């Protein structure tokens, strides 16, 4: 059994001190040790977006990131995006536009949408499509998701 390394992860504003194998991914530690199950295991190759989290505000596939490399970084999962009683604006827009299907890809889509809107508060439809290119949905496609994110950009244009 490989030696374990002490690490400290800051996830959703909470610090977690853990002892982990240096080979474990951030996805494994979040799901198995911390019970943060919003990020899903999809392709294990960083191409589907099901495991997407924000690291220092930037989208990252947690299946490719080693947990030991995340010390001194700020990680946001879908669990930290909003609360059941008060959804984040992106989550609410997805609900309002009927963009929620099975939920497997939605955590990654919501976080990708947040990261885009943080970077560009009024993205075009083409920019949204391009930004979501790393998130695969097998249920329905992307029209409603794109429309939901675009609606938030349109609100920013009118403020």
Chimera marker file (.cmm) of the C-alpha trace (Angstrom):
<marker_set name="trace">
<marker id="1" x="0.000" y="0.000" z="0.000" r="1" g="1" b="0" radius="0.5"/>
<marker id="2" x="1.471" y="3.364" z="-0.990" r="1" g="1" b="0" radius="0.5"/>
<marker id="3" x="2.382" y="5.864" z="1.676" r="1" g="1" b="0" radius="0.5"/>
<marker id="4" x="-0.219" y="8.470" z="2.498" r="1" g="1" b="0" radius="0.5"/>
<marker id="5" x="0.367" y="12.191" z="2.396" r="1" g="1" b="0" radius="0.5"/>
<marker id="6" x="-1.294" y="14.779" z="4.631" r="1" g="1" b="0" radius="0.5"/>
<marker id="7" x="-3.135" y="17.419" z="2.606" r="1" g="1" b="0" radius="0.5"/>
<marker id="8" x="-5.453" y="20.281" z="3.306" r="1" g="1" b="0" radius="0.5"/>
<marker id="9" x="-8.198" y="20.981" z="0.758" r="1" g="1" b="0" radius="0.5"/>
<marker id="10" x="-10.402" y="24.058" z="0.736" r="1" g="1" b="0" radius="0.5"/>
<marker id="11" x="-13.672" y="23.032" z="-0.864" r="1" g="1" b="0" radius="0.5"/>
<marker id="12" x="-16.757" y="25.236" z="-0.863" r="1" g="1" b="0" radius="0.5"/>
<marker id="13" x="-15.175" y="27.476" z="1.750" r="1" g="1" b="0" radius="0.5"/>
<marker id="14" x="-14.491" y="24.629" z="4.175" r="1" g="1" b="0" radius="0.5"/>
<marker id="15" x="-11.020" y="23.276" z="4.973" r="1" g="1" b="0" radius="0.5"/>
<marker id="16" x="-10.559" y="19.508" z="5.070" r="1" g="1" b="0" radius="0.5"/>
<marker id="17" x="-7.394" y="17.959" z="6.499" r="1" g="1" b="0" radius="0.5"/>
<marker id="18" x="-6.914" y="14.506" z="5.015" r="1" g="1" b="0" radius="0.5"/>
<marker id="19" x="-4.397" y="11.715" z="4.697" r="1" g="1" b="0" radius="0.5"/>
<marker id="20" x="-4.428" y="10.402" z="1.117" r="1" g="1" b="0" radius="0.5"/>
<marker id="21" x="-2.421" y="8.323" z="-1.287" r="1" g="1" b="0" radius="0.5"/>
<marker id="22" x="-0.544" y="10.617" z="-3.693" r="1" g="1" b="0" radius="0.5"/>
<marker id="23" x="-2.130" y="8.707" z="-6.591" r="1" g="1" b="0" radius="0.5"/>
<marker id="24" x="-5.744" y="9.556" z="-5.712" r="1" g="1" b="0" radius="0.5"/>
<marker id="25" x="-7.618" y="12.009" z="-7.845" r="1" g="1" b="0" radius="0.5"/>
<marker id="26" x="-9.504" y="14.983" z="-6.543" r="1" g="1" b="0" radius="0.5"/>
<marker id="27" x="-12.702" y="13.324" z="-7.809" r="1" g="1" b="0" radius="0.5"/>
<marker id="28" x="-12.065" y="10.199" z="-5.737" r="1" g="1" b="0" radius="0.5"/>
<marker id="29" x="-11.275" y="12.156" z="-2.576" r="1" g="1" b="0" radius="0.5"/>
<marker id="30" x="-14.329" y="14.401" z="-2.965" r="1" g="1" b="0" radius="0.5"/>
<marker id="31" x="-16.754" y="11.558" z="-3.639" r="1" g="1" b="0" radius="0.5"/>
<marker id="32" x="-15.362" y="8.833" z="-1.366" r="1" g="1" b="0" radius="0.5"/>
<marker id="33" x="-13.853" y="10.725" z="1.570" r="1" g="1" b="0" radius="0.5"/>
<marker id="34" x="-15.873" y="13.943" z="1.685" r="1" g="1" b="0" radius="0.5"/>
<marker id="35" x="-19.176" y="12.613" z="0.288" r="1" g="1" b="0" radius="0.5"/>
<marker id="36" x="-19.388" y="15.478" z="-2.204" r="1" g="1" b="0" radius="0.5"/>
<marker id="37" x="-21.086" y="13.499" z="-4.963" r="1" g="1" b="0" radius="0.5"/>
<marker id="38" x="-22.175" y="16.291" z="-7.323" r="1" g="1" b="0" radius="0.5"/>
<marker id="39" x="-19.142" y="15.709" z="-9.531" r="1" g="1" b="0" radius="0.5"/>
<marker id="40" x="-19.658" y="12.436" z="-11.383" r="1" g="1" b="0" radius="0.5"/>
<marker id="41" x="-17.278" y="9.857" z="-12.801" r="1" g="1" b="0" radius="0.5"/>
<marker id="42" x="-17.850" y="9.837" z="-16.524" r="1" g="1" b="0" radius="0.5"/>
<marker id="43" x="-15.030" y="9.148" z="-18.944" r="1" g="1" b="0" radius="0.5"/>
<marker id="44" x="-12.015" y="9.301" z="-16.586" r="1" g="1" b="0" radius="0.5"/>
<marker id="45" x="-10.197" y="11.046" z="-19.456" r="1" g="1" b="0" radius="0.5"/>
<marker id="46" x="-11.198" y="14.682" z="-18.975" r="1" g="1" b="0" radius="0.5"/>
<marker id="47" x="-13.428" y="14.938" z="-22.037" r="1" g="1" b="0" radius="0.5"/>
<marker id="48" x="-17.009" y="14.629" z="-20.735" r="1" g="1" b="0" radius="0.5"/>
<marker id="49" x="-17.199" y="17.361" z="-18.065" r="1" g="1" b="0" radius="0.5"/>
<marker id="50" x="-19.202" y="15.246" z="-15.618" r="1" g="1" b="0" radius="0.5"/>
<marker id="51" x="-16.495" y="15.695" z="-12.961" r="1" g="1" b="0" radius="0.5"/>
<marker id="52" x="-15.958" y="19.407" z="-13.574" r="1" g="1" b="0" radius="0.5"/>
<marker id="53" x="-15.224" y="21.638" z="-10.586" r="1" g="1" b="0" radius="0.5"/>
<marker id="54" x="-13.876" y="25.169" z="-10.322" r="1" g="1" b="0" radius="0.5"/>
<marker id="55" x="-10.320" y="25.516" z="-9.063" r="1" g="1" b="0" radius="0.5"/>
<marker id="56" x="-9.445" y="29.120" z="-8.300" r="1" g="1" b="0" radius="0.5"/>
<marker id="57" x="-12.472" y="30.010" z="-10.430" r="1" g="1" b="0" radius="0.5"/>
<marker id="58" x="-11.350" y="28.055" z="-13.488" r="1" g="1" b="0" radius="0.5"/>
<marker id="59" x="-13.048" y="24.887" z="-14.776" r="1" g="1" b="0" radius="0.5"/>
<marker id="60" x="-11.033" y="21.724" z="-14.165" r="1" g="1" b="0" radius="0.5"/>
<marker id="61" x="-11.779" y="18.043" z="-14.636" r="1" g="1" b="0" radius="0.5"/>
<marker id="62" x="-11.373" y="16.559" z="-11.179" r="1" g="1" b="0" radius="0.5"/>
<marker id="63" x="-10.791" y="13.082" z="-12.629" r="1" g="1" b="0" radius="0.5"/>
<marker id="64" x="-7.431" y="14.287" z="-13.971" r="1" g="1" b="0" radius="0.5"/>
<marker id="65" x="-6.275" y="16.326" z="-10.968" r="1" g="1" b="0" radius="0.5"/>
<marker id="66" x="-4.351" y="14.659" z="-8.177" r="1" g="1" b="0" radius="0.5"/>
<marker id="67" x="-5.755" y="15.623" z="-4.793" r="1" g="1" b="0" radius="0.5"/>
<marker id="68" x="-2.251" y="16.306" z="-3.438" r="1" g="1" b="0" radius="0.5"/>
<marker id="69" x="-1.803" y="19.039" z="-6.071" r="1" g="1" b="0" radius="0.5"/>
<marker id="70" x="-4.833" y="20.962" z="-4.809" r="1" g="1" b="0" radius="0.5"/>
<marker id="71" x="-3.347" y="22.291" z="-1.562" r="1" g="1" b="0" radius="0.5"/>
<marker id="72" x="-3.510" y="26.104" z="-1.402" r="1" g="1" b="0" radius="0.5"/>
<marker id="73" x="-6.196" y="26.152" z="-4.116" r="1" g="1" b="0" radius="0.5"/>
<marker id="74" x="-9.844" y="27.138" z="-3.779" r="1" g="1" b="0" radius="0.5"/>
<marker id="75" x="-12.206" y="24.448" z="-5.052" r="1" g="1" b="0" radius="0.5"/>
<marker id="76" x="-15.897" y="24.950" z="-5.755" r="1" g="1" b="0" radius="0.5"/>
<marker id="77" x="-18.226" y="22.045" z="-6.421" r="1" g="1" b="0" radius="0.5"/>
<marker id="78" x="-21.886" y="22.204" z="-7.342" r="1" g="1" b="0" radius="0.5"/>
<marker id="79" x="-22.666" y="21.673" z="-3.659" r="1" g="1" b="0" radius="0.5"/>
<marker id="80" x="-21.033" y="25.049" z="-2.986" r="1" g="1" b="0" radius="0.5"/>
<marker id="81" x="-22.672" y="26.868" z="-5.882" r="1" g="1" b="0" radius="0.5"/>
<marker id="82" x="-26.002" y="27.472" z="-4.215" r="1" g="1" b="0" radius="0.5"/>
<marker id="83" x="-28.214" y="26.084" z="-1.489" r="1" g="1" b="0" radius="0.5"/>
<marker id="84" x="-31.445" y="24.117" z="-1.858" r="1" g="1" b="0" radius="0.5"/>
<marker id="85" x="-33.378" y="27.062" z="-0.447" r="1" g="1" b="0" radius="0.5"/>
<marker id="86" x="-31.541" y="29.690" z="-2.539" r="1" g="1" b="0" radius="0.5"/>
<marker id="87" x="-30.179" y="28.474" z="-5.857" r="1" g="1" b="0" radius="0.5"/>
<marker id="88" x="-27.319" y="30.256" z="-7.597" r="1" g="1" b="0" radius="0.5"/>
<marker id="89" x="-28.517" y="32.349" z="-10.558" r="1" g="1" b="0" radius="0.5"/>
<marker id="90" x="-27.119" y="29.790" z="-13.031" r="1" g="1" b="0" radius="0.5"/>
<marker id="91" x="-28.908" y="26.933" z="-11.282" r="1" g="1" b="0" radius="0.5"/>
<marker id="92" x="-32.157" y="28.909" z="-11.193" r="1" g="1" b="0" radius="0.5"/>
<marker id="93" x="-31.865" y="29.774" z="-14.895" r="1" g="1" b="0" radius="0.5"/>
<marker id="94" x="-31.346" y="26.086" z="-15.739" r="1" g="1" b="0" radius="0.5"/>
<marker id="95" x="-34.500" y="25.215" z="-13.797" r="1" g="1" b="0" radius="0.5"/>
<marker id="96" x="-36.490" y="28.112" z="-15.278" r="1" g="1" b="0" radius="0.5"/>
<marker id="97" x="-35.559" y="27.104" z="-18.837" r="1" g="1" b="0" radius="0.5"/>
<marker id="98" x="-36.314" y="23.397" z="-18.323" r="1" g="1" b="0" radius="0.5"/>
<marker id="99" x="-32.664" y="22.542" z="-18.913" r="1" g="1" b="0" radius="0.5"/>
<marker id="100" x="-32.487" y="19.875" z="-16.215" r="1" g="1" b="0" radius="0.5"/>
<marker id="101" x="-32.694" y="16.304" z="-17.441" r="1" g="1" b="0" radius="0.5"/>
<marker id="102" x="-31.163" y="13.310" z="-15.635" r="1" g="1" b="0" radius="0.5"/>
<marker id="103" x="-28.716" y="15.496" z="-13.710" r="1" g="1" b="0" radius="0.5"/>
<marker id="104" x="-25.527" y="13.595" z="-14.543" r="1" g="1" b="0" radius="0.5"/>
<marker id="105" x="-23.987" y="16.400" z="-16.608" r="1" g="1" b="0" radius="0.5"/>
<marker id="106" x="-25.779" y="19.341" z="-14.963" r="1" g="1" b="0" radius="0.5"/>
<marker id="107" x="-23.329" y="19.980" z="-12.101" r="1" g="1" b="0" radius="0.5"/>
<marker id="108" x="-20.499" y="20.428" z="-14.609" r="1" g="1" b="0" radius="0.5"/>
<marker id="109" x="-22.675" y="22.502" z="-16.928" r="1" g="1" b="0" radius="0.5"/>
<marker id="110" x="-23.757" y="24.783" z="-14.075" r="1" g="1" b="0" radius="0.5"/>
<marker id="111" x="-20.175" y="25.314" z="-12.927" r="1" g="1" b="0" radius="0.5"/>
<marker id="112" x="-18.961" y="25.895" z="-16.490" r="1" g="1" b="0" radius="0.5"/>
<marker id="113" x="-21.757" y="28.434" z="-16.962" r="1" g="1" b="0" radius="0.5"/>
<marker id="114" x="-20.793" y="30.228" z="-13.762" r="1" g="1" b="0" radius="0.5"/>
<marker id="115" x="-17.128" y="30.360" z="-14.793" r="1" g="1" b="0" radius="0.5"/>
<marker id="116" x="-18.060" y="31.779" z="-18.194" r="1" g="1" b="0" radius="0.5"/>
<marker id="117" x="-20.367" y="34.431" z="-16.742" r="1" g="1" b="0" radius="0.5"/>
<marker id="118" x="-17.718" y="35.402" z="-14.186" r="1" g="1" b="0" radius="0.5"/>
<marker id="119" x="-15.287" y="35.931" z="-17.053" r="1" g="1" b="0" radius="0.5"/>
<marker id="120" x="-17.760" y="37.415" z="-19.532" r="1" g="1" b="0" radius="0.5"/>
<marker id="121" x="-21.089" y="38.640" z="-18.067" r="1" g="1" b="0" radius="0.5"/>
<marker id="122" x="-22.707" y="38.970" z="-21.525" r="1" g="1" b="0" radius="0.5"/>
<marker id="123" x="-21.536" y="36.067" z="-23.689" r="1" g="1" b="0" radius="0.5"/>
<marker id="124" x="-22.949" y="35.445" z="-27.136" r="1" g="1" b="0" radius="0.5"/>
<marker id="125" x="-24.694" y="32.179" z="-27.974" r="1" g="1" b="0" radius="0.5"/>
<marker id="126" x="-21.611" y="31.080" z="-29.920" r="1" g="1" b="0" radius="0.5"/>
<marker id="127" x="-19.339" y="31.861" z="-26.958" r="1" g="1" b="0" radius="0.5"/>
<marker id="128" x="-21.601" y="29.835" z="-24.653" r="1" g="1" b="0" radius="0.5"/>
<marker id="129" x="-21.620" y="26.889" z="-27.056" r="1" g="1" b="0" radius="0.5"/>
<marker id="130" x="-17.849" y="27.034" z="-27.343" r="1" g="1" b="0" radius="0.5"/>
<marker id="131" x="-17.397" y="27.284" z="-23.558" r="1" g="1" b="0" radius="0.5"/>
<marker id="132" x="-19.672" y="24.272" z="-22.952" r="1" g="1" b="0" radius="0.5"/>
<marker id="133" x="-17.816" y="22.209" z="-25.578" r="1" g="1" b="0" radius="0.5"/>
<marker id="134" x="-16.173" y="20.098" z="-22.873" r="1" g="1" b="0" radius="0.5"/>
<marker id="135" x="-19.494" y="19.088" z="-21.291" r="1" g="1" b="0" radius="0.5"/>
<marker id="136" x="-21.295" y="16.142" z="-22.834" r="1" g="1" b="0" radius="0.5"/>
<marker id="137" x="-25.022" y="15.553" z="-22.375" r="1" g="1" b="0" radius="0.5"/>
<marker id="138" x="-26.605" y="12.312" z="-23.512" r="1" g="1" b="0" radius="0.5"/>
<marker id="139" x="-30.188" y="13.166" z="-22.604" r="1" g="1" b="0" radius="0.5"/>
<marker id="140" x="-31.334" y="16.048" z="-24.689" r="1" g="1" b="0" radius="0.5"/>
<marker id="141" x="-28.704" y="18.299" z="-26.097" r="1" g="1" b="0" radius="0.5"/>
<marker id="142" x="-27.741" y="21.790" z="-25.249" r="1" g="1" b="0" radius="0.5"/>
<marker id="143" x="-30.329" y="24.256" z="-26.564" r="1" g="1" b="0" radius="0.5"/>
<marker id="144" x="-32.067" y="24.825" z="-23.227" r="1" g="1" b="0" radius="0.5"/>
<marker id="145" x="-28.754" y="25.007" z="-21.351" r="1" g="1" b="0" radius="0.5"/>
<marker id="146" x="-27.399" y="27.584" z="-23.797" r="1" g="1" b="0" radius="0.5"/>
<marker id="147" x="-30.648" y="29.559" z="-23.587" r="1" g="1" b="0" radius="0.5"/>
<marker id="148" x="-30.522" y="29.522" z="-19.773" r="1" g="1" b="0" radius="0.5"/>
<marker id="149" x="-26.972" y="30.858" z="-19.631" r="1" g="1" b="0" radius="0.5"/>
<marker id="150" x="-27.669" y="33.352" z="-22.397" r="1" g="1" b="0" radius="0.5"/>
<marker id="151" x="-30.672" y="34.696" z="-20.461" r="1" g="1" b="0" radius="0.5"/>
<marker id="152" x="-28.369" y="35.631" z="-17.586" r="1" g="1" b="0" radius="0.5"/>
<marker id="153" x="-26.083" y="37.491" z="-19.969" r="1" g="1" b="0" radius="0.5"/>
<marker id="154" x="-29.067" y="39.358" z="-21.377" r="1" g="1" b="0" radius="0.5"/>
<marker id="155" x="-30.057" y="40.369" z="-17.820" r="1" g="1" b="0" radius="0.5"/>
<marker id="156" x="-26.545" y="41.772" z="-17.327" r="1" g="1" b="0" radius="0.5"/>
<marker id="157" x="-26.986" y="43.850" z="-20.493" r="1" g="1" b="0" radius="0.5"/>
<marker id="158" x="-30.080" y="45.511" z="-18.998" r="1" g="1" b="0" radius="0.5"/>
<marker id="159" x="-28.681" y="46.332" z="-15.558" r="1" g="1" b="0" radius="0.5"/>
<link id1="1" id2="2" r="1" g="1" b="0" radius="0.2"/>
<link id1="2" id2="3" r="1" g="1" b="0" radius="0.2"/>
<link id1="3" id2="4" r="1" g="1" b="0" radius="0.2"/>
<link id1="4" id2="5" r="1" g="1" b="0" radius="0.2"/>
<link id1="5" id2="6" r="1" g="1" b="0" radius="0.2"/>
<link id1="6" id2="7" r="1" g="1" b="0" radius="0.2"/>
<link id1="7" id2="8" r="1" g="1" b="0" radius="0.2"/>
<link id1="8" id2="9" r="1" g="1" b="0" radius="0.2"/>
<link id1="9" id2="10" r="1" g="1" b="0" radius="0.2"/>
<link id1="10" id2="11" r="1" g="1" b="0" radius="0.2"/>
<link id1="11" id2="12" r="1" g="1" b="0" radius="0.2"/>
<link id1="12" id2="13" r="1" g="1" b="0" radius="0.2"/>
<link id1="13" id2="14" r="1" g="1" b="0" radius="0.2"/>
<link id1="14" id2="15" r="1" g="1" b="0" radius="0.2"/>
<link id1="15" id2="16" r="1" g="1" b="0" radius="0.2"/>
<link id1="16" id2="17" r="1" g="1" b="0" radius="0.2"/>
<link id1="17" id2="18" r="1" g="1" b="0" radius="0.2"/>
<link id1="18" id2="19" r="1" g="1" b="0" radius="0.2"/>
<link id1="19" id2="20" r="1" g="1" b="0" radius="0.2"/>
<link id1="20" id2="21" r="1" g="1" b="0" radius="0.2"/>
<link id1="21" id2="22" r="1" g="1" b="0" radius="0.2"/>
<link id1="22" id2="23" r="1" g="1" b="0" radius="0.2"/>
<link id1="23" id2="24" r="1" g="1" b="0" radius="0.2"/>
<link id1="24" id2="25" r="1" g="1" b="0" radius="0.2"/>
<link id1="25" id2="26" r="1" g="1" b="0" radius="0.2"/>
<link id1="26" id2="27" r="1" g="1" b="0" radius="0.2"/>
<link id1="27" id2="28" r="1" g="1" b="0" radius="0.2"/>
<link id1="28" id2="29" r="1" g="1" b="0" radius="0.2"/>
<link id1="29" id2="30" r="1" g="1" b="0" radius="0.2"/>
<link id1="30" id2="31" r="1" g="1" b="0" radius="0.2"/>
<link id1="31" id2="32" r="1" g="1" b="0" radius="0.2"/>
<link id1="32" id2="33" r="1" g="1" b="0" radius="0.2"/>
<link id1="33" id2="34" r="1" g="1" b="0" radius="0.2"/>
<link id1="34" id2="35" r="1" g="1" b="0" radius="0.2"/>
<link id1="35" id2="36" r="1" g="1" b="0" radius="0.2"/>
<link id1="36" id2="37" r="1" g="1" b="0" radius="0.2"/>
<link id1="37" id2="38" r="1" g="1" b="0" radius="0.2"/>
<link id1="38" id2="39" r="1" g="1" b="0" radius="0.2"/>
<link id1="39" id2="40" r="1" g="1" b="0" radius="0.2"/>
<link id1="40" id2="41" r="1" g="1" b="0" radius="0.2"/>
<link id1="41" id2="42" r="1" g="1" b="0" radius="0.2"/>
<link id1="42" id2="43" r="1" g="1" b="0" radius="0.2"/>
<link id1="43" id2="44" r="1" g="1" b="0" radius="0.2"/>
<link id1="44" id2="45" r="1" g="1" b="0" radius="0.2"/>
<link id1="45" id2="46" r="1" g="1" b="0" radius="0.2"/>
<link id1="46" id2="47" r="1" g="1" b="0" radius="0.2"/>
<link id1="47" id2="48" r="1" g="1" b="0" radius="0.2"/>
<link id1="48" id2="49" r="1" g="1" b="0" radius="0.2"/>
<link id1="49" id2="50" r="1" g="1" b="0" radius="0.2"/>
<link id1="50" id2="51" r="1" g="1" b="0" radius="0.2"/>
<link id1="51" id2="52" r="1" g="1" b="0" radius="0.2"/>
<link id1="52" id2="53" r="1" g="1" b="0" radius="0.2"/>
<link id1="53" id2="54" r="1" g="1" b="0" radius="0.2"/>
<link id1="54" id2="55" r="1" g="1" b="0" radius="0.2"/>
<link id1="55" id2="56" r="1" g="1" b="0" radius="0.2"/>
<link id1="56" id2="57" r="1" g="1" b="0" radius="0.2"/>
<link id1="57" id2="58" r="1" g="1" b="0" radius="0.2"/>
<link id1="58" id2="59" r="1" g="1" b="0" radius="0.2"/>
<link id1="59" id2="60" r="1" g="1" b="0" radius="0.2"/>
<link id1="60" id2="61" r="1" g="1" b="0" radius="0.2"/>
<link id1="61" id2="62" r="1" g="1" b="0" radius="0.2"/>
<link id1="62" id2="63" r="1" g="1" b="0" radius="0.2"/>
<link id1="63" id2="64" r="1" g="1" b="0" radius="0.2"/>
<link id1="64" id2="65" r="1" g="1" b="0" radius="0.2"/>
<link id1="65" id2="66" r="1" g="1" b="0" radius="0.2"/>
<link id1="66" id2="67" r="1" g="1" b="0" radius="0.2"/>
<link id1="67" id2="68" r="1" g="1" b="0" radius="0.2"/>
<link id1="68" id2="69" r="1" g="1" b="0" radius="0.2"/>
<link id1="69" id2="70" r="1" g="1" b="0" radius="0.2"/>
<link id1="70" id2="71" r="1" g="1" b="0" radius="0.2"/>
<link id1="71" id2="72" r="1" g="1" b="0" radius="0.2"/>
<link id1="72" id2="73" r="1" g="1" b="0" radius="0.2"/>
<link id1="73" id2="74" r="1" g="1" b="0" radius="0.2"/>
<link id1="74" id2="75" r="1" g="1" b="0" radius="0.2"/>
<link id1="75" id2="76" r="1" g="1" b="0" radius="0.2"/>
<link id1="76" id2="77" r="1" g="1" b="0" radius="0.2"/>
<link id1="77" id2="78" r="1" g="1" b="0" radius="0.2"/>
<link id1="78" id2="79" r="1" g="1" b="0" radius="0.2"/>
<link id1="79" id2="80" r="1" g="1" b="0" radius="0.2"/>
<link id1="80" id2="81" r="1" g="1" b="0" radius="0.2"/>
<link id1="81" id2="82" r="1" g="1" b="0" radius="0.2"/>
<link id1="82" id2="83" r="1" g="1" b="0" radius="0.2"/>
<link id1="83" id2="84" r="1" g="1" b="0" radius="0.2"/>
<link id1="84" id2="85" r="1" g="1" b="0" radius="0.2"/>
<link id1="85" id2="86" r="1" g="1" b="0" radius="0.2"/>
<link id1="86" id2="87" r="1" g="1" b="0" radius="0.2"/>
<link id1="87" id2="88" r="1" g="1" b="0" radius="0.2"/>
<link id1="88" id2="89" r="1" g="1" b="0" radius="0.2"/>
<link id1="89" id2="90" r="1" g="1" b="0" radius="0.2"/>
<link id1="90" id2="91" r="1" g="1" b="0" radius="0.2"/>
<link id1="91" id2="92" r="1" g="1" b="0" radius="0.2"/>
<link id1="92" id2="93" r="1" g="1" b="0" radius="0.2"/>
<link id1="93" id2="94" r="1" g="1" b="0" radius="0.2"/>
<link id1="94" id2="95" r="1" g="1" b="0" radius="0.2"/>
<link id1="95" id2="96" r="1" g="1" b="0" radius="0.2"/>
<link id1="96" id2="97" r="1" g="1" b="0" radius="0.2"/>
<link id1="97" id2="98" r="1" g="1" b="0" radius="0.2"/>
<link id1="98" id2="99" r="1" g="1" b="0" radius="0.2"/>
<link id1="99" id2="100" r="1" g="1" b="0" radius="0.2"/>
<link id1="100" id2="101" r="1" g="1" b="0" radius="0.2"/>
<link id1="101" id2="102" r="1" g="1" b="0" radius="0.2"/>
<link id1="102" id2="103" r="1" g="1" b="0" radius="0.2"/>
<link id1="103" id2="104" r="1" g="1" b="0" radius="0.2"/>
<link id1="104" id2="105" r="1" g="1" b="0" radius="0.2"/>
<link id1="105" id2="106" r="1" g="1" b="0" radius="0.2"/>
<link id1="106" id2="107" r="1" g="1" b="0" radius="0.2"/>
<link id1="107" id2="108" r="1" g="1" b="0" radius="0.2"/>
<link id1="108" id2="109" r="1" g="1" b="0" radius="0.2"/>
<link id1="109" id2="110" r="1" g="1" b="0" radius="0.2"/>
<link id1="110" id2="111" r="1" g="1" b="0" radius="0.2"/>
<link id1="111" id2="112" r="1" g="1" b="0" radius="0.2"/>
<link id1="112" id2="113" r="1" g="1" b="0" radius="0.2"/>
<link id1="113" id2="114" r="1" g="1" b="0" radius="0.2"/>
<link id1="114" id2="115" r="1" g="1" b="0" radius="0.2"/>
<link id1="115" id2="116" r="1" g="1" b="0" radius="0.2"/>
<link id1="116" id2="117" r="1" g="1" b="0" radius="0.2"/>
<link id1="117" id2="118" r="1" g="1" b="0" radius="0.2"/>
<link id1="118" id2="119" r="1" g="1" b="0" radius="0.2"/>
<link id1="119" id2="120" r="1" g="1" b="0" radius="0.2"/>
<link id1="120" id2="121" r="1" g="1" b="0" radius="0.2"/>
<link id1="121" id2="122" r="1" g="1" b="0" radius="0.2"/>
<link id1="122" id2="123" r="1" g="1" b="0" radius="0.2"/>
<link id1="123" id2="124" r="1" g="1" b="0" radius="0.2"/>
<link id1="124" id2="125" r="1" g="1" b="0" radius="0.2"/>
<link id1="125" id2="126" r="1" g="1" b="0" radius="0.2"/>
<link id1="126" id2="127" r="1" g="1" b="0" radius="0.2"/>
<link id1="127" id2="128" r="1" g="1" b="0" radius="0.2"/>
<link id1="128" id2="129" r="1" g="1" b="0" radius="0.2"/>
<link id1="129" id2="130" r="1" g="1" b="0" radius="0.2"/>
<link id1="130" id2="131" r="1" g="1" b="0" radius="0.2"/>
<link id1="131" id2="132" r="1" g="1" b="0" radius="0.2"/>
<link id1="132" id2="133" r="1" g="1" b="0" radius="0.2"/>
<link id1="133" id2="134" r="1" g="1" b="0" radius="0.2"/>
<link id1="134" id2="135" r="1" g="1" b="0" radius="0.2"/>
<link id1="135" id2="136" r="1" g="1" b="0" radius="0.2"/>
<link id1="136" id2="137" r="1" g="1" b="0" radius="0.2"/>
<link id1="137" id2="138" r="1" g="1" b="0" radius="0.2"/>
<link id1="138" id2="139" r="1" g="1" b="0" radius="0.2"/>
<link id1="139" id2="140" r="1" g="1" b="0" radius="0.2"/>
<link id1="140" id2="141" r="1" g="1" b="0" radius="0.2"/>
<link id1="141" id2="142" r="1" g="1" b="0" radius="0.2"/>
<link id1="142" id2="143" r="1" g="1" b="0" radius="0.2"/>
<link id1="143" id2="144" r="1" g="1" b="0" radius="0.2"/>
<link id1="144" id2="145" r="1" g="1" b="0" radius="0.2"/>
<link id1="145" id2="146" r="1" g="1" b="0" radius="0.2"/>
<link id1="146" id2="147" r="1" g="1" b="0" radius="0.2"/>
<link id1="147" id2="148" r="1" g="1" b="0" radius="0.2"/>
<link id1="148" id2="149" r="1" g="1" b="0" radius="0.2"/>
<link id1="149" id2="150" r="1" g="1" b="0" radius="0.2"/>
<link id1="150" id2="151" r="1" g="1" b="0" radius="0.2"/>
<link id1="151" id2="152" r="1" g="1" b="0" radius="0.2"/>
<link id1="152" id2="153" r="1" g="1" b="0" radius="0.2"/>
<link id1="153" id2="154" r="1" g="1" b="0" radius="0.2"/>
<link id1="154" id2="155" r="1" g="1" b="0" radius="0.2"/>
<link id1="155" id2="156" r="1" g="1" b="0" radius="0.2"/>
<link id1="156" id2="157" r="1" g="1" b="0" radius="0.2"/>
<link id1="157" id2="158" r="1" g="1" b="0" radius="0.2"/>
<link id1="158" id2="159" r="1" g="1" b="0" radius="0.2"/>
</marker_set>
